[in-house]
């Protein structure tokens, strides 16, 4: 009885030892993979930093200006003028009171099943 128990315990110990070594090698593989990924991420971050520096240099007006001047005829561009933006005087004033007649007509048209947007598109010739 004791002899069979000892044999059982020896086989169990061998199985546990094999399991511990398997876990150890698995953890080492995971650690190697993690360190490889960390190195790859650091390389990517360094490359991104370099690309950001290149972008900062290439997007400076002092760099872009001569290129634009050299190709101004082909690009058909001109400097922006202040009058292109308009003025506050050009903005329409807000009406003193809401146009209730127009709102009532709109709601009546909606109740009648007429799509007001479709009517506007037909007037503009867009369908």
N, C-alpha and C positions, 0 to 999 in steps of 0.2 A: 504494500500500500504506500509506504513512504517512498519507495523507489519510483513508483509511477507518478507520485506527486512531484518528486524532484525532476523527473524527465519533463513533466508538463511545465514546471516552472522554468526549466532551461529553455524549452522551445518558446515559451511566452517571452522570456528575456531576450532571446534572439530576435523575435518578431518586433518587440518594442525597440530594440537597438536599430533594426533596419528602418523602422518608422521614424525614429529620431534623426537618423542620417538623411532620410528622404526629405524631411521637413527642413533640415539644415541646408541641403543643396537647393531646395526650392526657394528658401529665403535669400540665399546668396545670389541666385539667378534674378530674383526680384530686385535686390539691391543693385546689381549690375545694370539692370534695365533702367532703374530709377536714375542712377548716376549718368547713364547715357542720355536719357531724356533731359536731365538737368543741363548737361553740356550742350545739347541741341538747342534748348531754350535760350541759353546764354549766347550762343552763336546767332540765333535769330534776333535777339534783342540788340546785339552789337550791330548787326546788319541794318536793323530798323533805325538805330541811332545814326548810322552813316547815311542812310537814305533821307532822314529828316534834315541832316546837315546839308546834304546836296540840294534838297528842295528849298531850304532857306536861302542858299546862295543863288539858285537859279530863278527864284521868284522875286528877287530884289529889283526895284525899278531901274537901278543903274545897269543891270544886266539885260533887262527886257527892253529898255528904251531904244538902244541902238538897233536891236533886231526889228522892232516895230518900225522905226524910221526907214530902215533898209527895205522893208517889204510893204511900205504904206500904200503904194499904188496898187499892188496885187490884192491887199486886204481890203481896200476901199474903206478905210477908217479915218476918222478925224477926231481931234480932241473934243471932249464934251464941253458944250457951252452952257452958260447959266440959263439962257432963255429956253433950253430944251426941257428944263424941269418945270417951267411955268411959274406962276406967282399966286399968292393968296387971293388977289383980286379976281383971278380967273375962276375960283371955286364958286359954285352957285350957293346962294344963301338958302338957309333952311326956311321952309314956308312957316308963316306965323301960326296957322292952324292946319290940322290935318285935313286932307281933302276927303270928307266923308262921302260925298256923292260918288267919287271914284271907287272908294272902298266898298260901298253898297253895290255898285255895278259889278265889281269883281266877285263879291260873294254871290250875287244873283247868277252870274255866269257860271260859277262853280256849281251852284245848286242845279242849274239847268243842264249840267253835264258837259259844258264847254271848257276845254283846256285852254287857259289864257296863254300859256307858254307856246302852245302849238299855233295859236292865232298870231302871236308875235312873229314866230318863225315863218308863217305863211306870208305875212306882210313884208318881211325882209327877203323873201324868196329863198329861204333855206328850208329844206325838207329832209 
